[in-house]
Amino acid sequence: MKTISIFILLIYWSVILFAPVISKEPRSIKNKGFIKPLEKPNK
């Protein structure tokens, strides 16, 4: 029983740790077409 609970906790922690990394990947693909200015425009 302990080994099953440890295995489930490891899966749970890995999902929590890697969720932000996985969620940022599609945003970086969308930003490839975006052209950033070299200098900040003056207002």
mmCIF file of the N, C-alpha and C atoms, coordinates in Angstrom:
data_MODEL
# 
_entry.id   MODEL 
# 
loop_
_atom_site.group_PDB 
_atom_site.id 
_atom_site.type_symbol 
_atom_site.label_atom_id 
_atom_site.label_alt_id 
_atom_site.label_comp_id 
_atom_site.label_asym_id 
_atom_site.label_entity_id 
_atom_site.label_seq_id 
_atom_site.pdbx_PDB_ins_code 
_atom_site.Cartn_x 
_atom_site.Cartn_y 
_atom_site.Cartn_z 
_atom_site.occupancy 
_atom_site.B_iso_or_equiv 
_atom_site.pdbx_formal_charge 
_atom_site.auth_seq_id 
_atom_site.auth_comp_id 
_atom_site.auth_asym_id 
_atom_site.auth_atom_id 
_atom_site.pdbx_PDB_model_num 
ATOM 1   N N  . MET A 1 1  ? 0.836  -1.202 0.000   1.00 0.00 ? 1  MET A N  1 
ATOM 2   C CA . MET A 1 1  ? 0.000  0.000  0.000   1.00 0.00 ? 1  MET A CA 1 
ATOM 3   C C  . MET A 1 1  ? 0.873  1.256  0.000   1.00 0.00 ? 1  MET A C  1 
ATOM 4   N N  . LYS A 1 2  ? 1.981  1.206  0.744   1.00 0.00 ? 2  LYS A N  1 
ATOM 5   C CA . LYS A 1 2  ? 2.853  2.384  0.802   1.00 0.00 ? 2  LYS A CA 1 
ATOM 6   C C  . LYS A 1 2  ? 3.497  2.667  -0.549  1.00 0.00 ? 2  LYS A C  1 
ATOM 7   N N  . THR A 1 3  ? 3.874  1.610  -1.255  1.00 0.00 ? 3  THR A N  1 
ATOM 8   C CA . THR A 1 3  ? 4.522  1.824  -2.548  1.00 0.00 ? 3  THR A CA 1 
ATOM 9   C C  . THR A 1 3  ? 3.555  2.433  -3.555  1.00 0.00 ? 3  THR A C  1 
ATOM 10  N N  . ILE A 1 4  ? 2.299  2.028  -3.494  1.00 0.00 ? 4  ILE A N  1 
ATOM 11  C CA . ILE A 1 4  ? 1.294  2.591  -4.397  1.00 0.00 ? 4  ILE A CA 1 
ATOM 12  C C  . ILE A 1 4  ? 1.076  4.064  -4.083  1.00 0.00 ? 4  ILE A C  1 
ATOM 13  N N  . SER A 1 5  ? 0.988  4.411  -2.813  1.00 0.00 ? 5  SER A N  1 
ATOM 14  C CA . SER A 1 5  ? 0.765  5.807  -2.445  1.00 0.00 ? 5  SER A CA 1 
ATOM 15  C C  . SER A 1 5  ? 1.974  6.677  -2.812  1.00 0.00 ? 5  SER A C  1 
ATOM 16  N N  . ILE A 1 6  ? 3.181  6.149  -2.656  1.00 0.00 ? 6  ILE A N  1 
ATOM 17  C CA . ILE A 1 6  ? 4.378  6.906  -3.042  1.00 0.00 ? 6  ILE A CA 1 
ATOM 18  C C  . ILE A 1 6  ? 4.403  7.103  -4.554  1.00 0.00 ? 6  ILE A C  1 
ATOM 19  N N  . PHE A 1 7  ? 4.049  6.086  -5.309  1.00 0.00 ? 7  PHE A N  1 
ATOM 20  C CA . PHE A 1 7  ? 4.000  6.191  -6.767  1.00 0.00 ? 7  PHE A CA 1 
ATOM 21  C C  . PHE A 1 7  ? 2.982  7.240  -7.212  1.00 0.00 ? 7  PHE A C  1 
ATOM 22  N N  . ILE A 1 8  ? 1.818  7.242  -6.588  1.00 0.00 ? 8  ILE A N  1 
ATOM 23  C CA . ILE A 1 8  ? 0.780  8.234  -6.917  1.00 0.00 ? 8  ILE A CA 1 
ATOM 24  C C  . ILE A 1 8  ? 1.249  9.641  -6.559  1.00 0.00 ? 8  ILE A C  1 
ATOM 25  N N  . LEU A 1 9  ? 1.911  9.800  -5.427  1.00 0.00 ? 9  LEU A N  1 
ATOM 26  C CA . LEU A 1 9  ? 2.425  11.114 -5.038  1.00 0.00 ? 9  LEU A CA 1 
ATOM 27  C C  . LEU A 1 9  ? 3.494  11.608 -6.007  1.00 0.00 ? 9  LEU A C  1 
ATOM 28  N N  . LEU A 1 10 ? 4.350  10.722 -6.486  1.00 0.00 ? 10 LEU A N  1 
ATOM 29  C CA . LEU A 1 10 ? 5.375  11.124 -7.450  1.00 0.00 ? 10 LEU A CA 1 
ATOM 30  C C  . LEU A 1 10 ? 4.749  11.598 -8.759  1.00 0.00 ? 10 LEU A C  1 
ATOM 31  N N  . ILE A 1 11 ? 3.722  10.911 -9.208  1.00 0.00 ? 11 ILE A N  1 
ATOM 32  C CA . ILE A 1 11 ? 3.021  11.343 -10.418 1.00 0.00 ? 11 ILE A CA 1 
ATOM 33  C C  . ILE A 1 11 ? 2.358  12.698 -10.181 1.00 0.00 ? 11 ILE A C  1 
ATOM 34  N N  . TYR A 1 12 ? 1.733  12.863 -9.041  1.00 0.00 ? 12 TYR A N  1 
ATOM 35  C CA . TYR A 1 12 ? 1.055  14.125 -8.701  1.00 0.00 ? 12 TYR A CA 1 
ATOM 36  C C  . TYR A 1 12 ? 2.046  15.281 -8.654  1.00 0.00 ? 12 TYR A C  1 
ATOM 37  N N  . TRP A 1 13 ? 3.192  15.092 -8.010  1.00 0.00 ? 13 TRP A N  1 
ATOM 38  C CA . TRP A 1 13 ? 4.197  16.149 -7.922  1.00 0.00 ? 13 TRP A CA 1 
ATOM 39  C C  . TRP A 1 13 ? 4.791  16.477 -9.287  1.00 0.00 ? 13 TRP A C  1 
ATOM 40  N N  . SER A 1 14 ? 4.998  15.472 -10.110 1.00 0.00 ? 14 SER A N  1 
ATOM 41  C CA . SER A 1 14 ? 5.555  15.736 -11.441 1.00 0.00 ? 14 SER A CA 1 
ATOM 42  C C  . SER A 1 14 ? 4.575  16.539 -12.292 1.00 0.00 ? 14 SER A C  1 
ATOM 43  N N  . VAL A 1 15 ? 3.283  16.263 -12.156 1.00 0.00 ? 15 VAL A N  1 
ATOM 44  C CA . VAL A 1 15 ? 2.283  17.047 -12.892 1.00 0.00 ? 15 VAL A CA 1 
ATOM 45  C C  . VAL A 1 15 ? 2.278  18.492 -12.403 1.00 0.00 ? 15 VAL A C  1 
ATOM 46  N N  . ILE A 1 16 ? 2.369  18.697 -11.110 1.00 0.00 ? 16 ILE A N  1 
ATOM 47  C CA . ILE A 1 16 ? 2.369  20.046 -10.555 1.00 0.00 ? 16 ILE A CA 1 
ATOM 48  C C  . ILE A 1 16 ? 3.617  20.814 -10.990 1.00 0.00 ? 16 ILE A C  1 
ATOM 49  N N  . LEU A 1 17 ? 4.770  20.149 -11.016 1.00 0.00 ? 17 LEU A N  1 
ATOM 50  C CA . LEU A 1 17 ? 6.007  20.830 -11.371 1.00 0.00 ? 17 LEU A CA 1 
ATOM 51  C C  . LEU A 1 17 ? 6.105  21.127 -12.863 1.00 0.00 ? 17 LEU A C  1 
ATOM 52  N N  . PHE A 1 18 ? 5.627  20.228 -13.717 1.00 0.00 ? 18 PHE A N  1 
ATOM 53  C CA . PHE A 1 18 ? 5.794  20.411 -15.155 1.00 0.00 ? 18 PHE A CA 1 
ATOM 54  C C  . PHE A 1 18 ? 4.616  21.108 -15.826 1.00 0.00 ? 18 PHE A C  1 
ATOM 55  N N  . ALA A 1 19 ? 3.535  21.371 -15.117 1.00 0.00 ? 19 ALA A N  1 
ATOM 56  C CA . ALA A 1 19 ? 2.384  22.046 -15.721 1.00 0.00 ? 19 ALA A CA 1 
ATOM 57  C C  . ALA A 1 19 ? 2.731  23.451 -16.222 1.00 0.00 ? 19 ALA A C  1 
ATOM 58  N N  . PRO A 1 20 ? 3.450  24.279 -15.469 1.00 0.00 ? 20 PRO A N  1 
ATOM 59  C CA . PRO A 1 20 ? 3.792  25.607 -16.000 1.00 0.00 ? 20 PRO A CA 1 
ATOM 60  C C  . PRO A 1 20 ? 4.703  25.539 -17.221 1.00 0.00 ? 20 PRO A C  1 
ATOM 61  N N  . VAL A 1 21 ? 5.596  24.571 -17.265 1.00 0.00 ? 21 VAL A N  1 
ATOM 62  C CA . VAL A 1 21 ? 6.511  24.434 -18.401 1.00 0.00 ? 21 VAL A CA 1 
ATOM 63  C C  . VAL A 1 21 ? 5.732  24.045 -19.654 1.00 0.00 ? 21 VAL A C  1 
ATOM 64  N N  . ILE A 1 22 ? 4.805  23.124 -19.509 1.00 0.00 ? 22 ILE A N  1 
ATOM 65  C CA . ILE A 1 22 ? 4.018  22.667 -20.655 1.00 0.00 ? 22 ILE A CA 1 
ATOM 66  C C  . ILE A 1 22 ? 3.070  23.770 -21.126 1.00 0.00 ? 22 ILE A C  1 
ATOM 67  N N  . SER A 1 23 ? 2.522  24.554 -20.203 1.00 0.00 ? 23 SER A N  1 
ATOM 68  C CA . SER A 1 23 ? 1.571  25.593 -20.593 1.00 0.00 ? 23 SER A CA 1 
ATOM 69  C C  . SER A 1 23 ? 2.252  26.747 -21.318 1.00 0.00 ? 23 SER A C  1 
ATOM 70  N N  . LYS A 1 24 ? 3.551  26.969 -21.129 1.00 0.00 ? 24 LYS A N  1 
ATOM 71  C CA . LYS A 1 24 ? 4.241  28.067 -21.794 1.00 0.00 ? 24 LYS A CA 1 
ATOM 72  C C  . LYS A 1 24 ? 4.648  27.723 -23.224 1.00 0.00 ? 24 LYS A C  1 
ATOM 73  N N  . GLU A 1 25 ? 4.701  26.463 -23.597 1.00 0.00 ? 25 GLU A N  1 
ATOM 74  C CA . GLU A 1 25 ? 5.148  26.070 -24.931 1.00 0.00 ? 25 GLU A CA 1 
ATOM 75  C C  . GLU A 1 25 ? 4.251  26.599 -26.055 1.00 0.00 ? 25 GLU A C  1 
ATOM 76  N N  . PRO A 1 26 ? 2.926  26.497 -25.996 1.00 0.00 ? 26 PRO A N  1 
ATOM 77  C CA . PRO A 1 26 ? 2.117  27.025 -27.104 1.00 0.00 ? 26 PRO A CA 1 
ATOM 78  C C  . PRO A 1 26 ? 2.247  28.533 -27.259 1.00 0.00 ? 26 PRO A C  1 
ATOM 79  N N  . ARG A 1 27 ? 2.453  29.264 -26.186 1.00 0.00 ? 27 ARG A N  1 
ATOM 80  C CA . ARG A 1 27 ? 2.609  30.711 -26.274 1.00 0.00 ? 27 ARG A CA 1 
ATOM 81  C C  . ARG A 1 27 ? 3.869  31.081 -27.041 1.00 0.00 ? 27 ARG A C  1 
ATOM 82  N N  . SER A 1 28 ? 4.941  30.330 -26.843 1.00 0.00 ? 28 SER A N  1 
ATOM 83  C CA . SER A 1 28 ? 6.186  30.636 -27.542 1.00 0.00 ? 28 SER A CA 1 
ATOM 84  C C  . SER A 1 28 ? 6.050  30.366 -29.035 1.00 0.00 ? 28 SER A C  1 
ATOM 85  N N  . ILE A 1 29 ? 5.222  29.401 -29.412 1.00 0.00 ? 29 ILE A N  1 
ATOM 86  C CA . ILE A 1 29 ? 5.005  29.117 -30.827 1.00 0.00 ? 29 ILE A CA 1 
ATOM 87  C C  . ILE A 1 29 ? 4.226  30.263 -31.471 1.00 0.00 ? 29 ILE A C  1 
ATOM 88  N N  . LYS A 1 30 ? 3.261  30.816 -30.769 1.00 0.00 ? 30 LYS A N  1 
ATOM 89  C CA . LYS A 1 30 ? 2.468  31.921 -31.310 1.00 0.00 ? 30 LYS A CA 1 
ATOM 90  C C  . LYS A 1 30 ? 3.299  33.196 -31.431 1.00 0.00 ? 30 LYS A C  1 
ATOM 91  N N  . ASN A 1 31 ? 4.275  33.390 -30.552 1.00 0.00 ? 31 ASN A N  1 
ATOM 92  C CA . ASN A 1 31 ? 5.068  34.613 -30.546 1.00 0.00 ? 31 ASN A CA 1 
ATOM 93  C C  . ASN A 1 31 ? 6.158  34.626 -31.604 1.00 0.00 ? 31 ASN A C  1 
ATOM 94  N N  . LYS A 1 32 ? 6.343  33.570 -32.369 1.00 0.00 ? 32 LYS A N  1 
ATOM 95  C CA . LYS A 1 32 ? 7.389  33.547 -33.384 1.00 0.00 ? 32 LYS A CA 1 
ATOM 96  C C  . LYS A 1 32 ? 7.103  34.547 -34.493 1.00 0.00 ? 32 LYS A C  1 
ATOM 97  N N  . GLY A 1 33 ? 5.837  34.797 -34.797 1.00 0.00 ? 33 GLY A N  1 
ATOM 98  C CA . GLY A 1 33 ? 5.481  35.754 -35.838 1.00 0.00 ? 33 GLY A CA 1 
ATOM 99  C C  . GLY A 1 33 ? 5.513  37.192 -35.346 1.00 0.00 ? 33 GLY A C  1 
ATOM 100 N N  . PHE A 1 34 ? 5.681  37.388 -34.068 1.00 0.00 ? 34 PHE A N  1 
ATOM 101 C CA . PHE A 1 34 ? 5.670  38.723 -33.479 1.00 0.00 ? 34 PHE A CA 1 
ATOM 102 C C  . PHE A 1 34 ? 7.040  39.375 -33.612 1.00 0.00 ? 34 PHE A C  1 
ATOM 103 N N  . ILE A 1 35 ? 7.076  40.595 -34.138 1.00 0.00 ? 35 ILE A N  1 
ATOM 104 C CA . ILE A 1 35 ? 8.333  41.320 -34.314 1.00 0.00 ? 35 ILE A CA 1 
ATOM 105 C C  . ILE A 1 35 ? 8.457  42.333 -33.183 1.00 0.00 ? 35 ILE A C  1 
ATOM 106 N N  . LYS A 1 36 ? 9.527  42.233 -32.417 1.00 0.00 ? 36 LYS A N  1 
ATOM 107 C CA . LYS A 1 36 ? 9.751  43.156 -31.312 1.00 0.00 ? 36 LYS A CA 1 
ATOM 108 C C  . LYS A 1 36 ? 10.571 44.350 -31.784 1.00 0.00 ? 36 LYS A C  1 
ATOM 109 N N  . PRO A 1 37 ? 10.237 45.559 -31.338 1.00 0.00 ? 37 PRO A N  1 
ATOM 110 C CA . PRO A 1 37 ? 11.024 46.732 -31.721 1.00 0.00 ? 37 PRO A CA 1 
ATOM 111 C C  . PRO A 1 37 ? 12.398 46.706 -31.053 1.00 0.00 ? 37 PRO A C  1 
ATOM 112 N N  . LEU A 1 38 ? 13.402 47.275 -31.716 1.00 0.00 ? 38 LEU A N  1 
ATOM 113 C CA . LEU A 1 38 ? 14.746 47.303 -31.141 1.00 0.00 ? 38 LEU A CA 1 
ATOM 114 C C  . LEU A 1 38 ? 14.820 48.276 -29.982 1.00 0.00 ? 38 LEU A C  1 
ATOM 115 N N  . GLU A 1 39 ? 14.110 49.403 -30.100 1.00 0.00 ? 39 GLU A N  1 
ATOM 116 C CA . GLU A 1 39 ? 14.103 50.387 -29.020 1.00 0.00 ? 39 GLU A CA 1 
ATOM 117 C C  . GLU A 1 39 ? 12.683 50.627 -28.554 1.00 0.00 ? 39 GLU A C  1 
ATOM 118 N N  . LYS A 1 40 ? 12.569 51.076 -27.324 1.00 0.00 ? 40 LYS A N  1 
ATOM 119 C CA . LYS A 1 40 ? 11.269 51.373 -26.763 1.00 0.00 ? 40 LYS A CA 1 
ATOM 120 C C  . LYS A 1 40 ? 10.756 52.682 -27.373 1.00 0.00 ? 40 LYS A C  1 
ATOM 121 N N  . PRO A 1 41 ? 9.523  52.706 -27.873 1.00 0.00 ? 41 PRO A N  1 
ATOM 122 C CA . PRO A 1 41 ? 9.022  53.948 -28.464 1.00 0.00 ? 41 PRO A CA 1 
ATOM 123 C C  . PRO A 1 41 ? 8.792  55.017 -27.396 1.00 0.00 ? 41 PRO A C  1 
ATOM 124 N N  . ASN A 1 42 ? 9.094  56.259 -27.740 1.00 0.00 ? 42 ASN A N  1 
ATOM 125 C CA . ASN A 1 42 ? 8.909  57.379 -26.806 1.00 0.00 ? 42 ASN A CA 1 
ATOM 126 C C  . ASN A 1 42 ? 7.455  57.849 -26.874 1.00 0.00 ? 42 ASN A C  1 
ATOM 127 N N  . LYS A 1 43 ? 6.934  58.172 -25.703 1.00 0.00 ? 43 LYS A N  1 
ATOM 128 C CA . LYS A 1 43 ? 5.555  58.663 -25.647 1.00 0.00 ? 43 LYS A CA 1 
ATOM 129 C C  . LYS A 1 43 ? 5.530  60.148 -25.462 1.00 0.00 ? 43 LYS A C  1 
# 
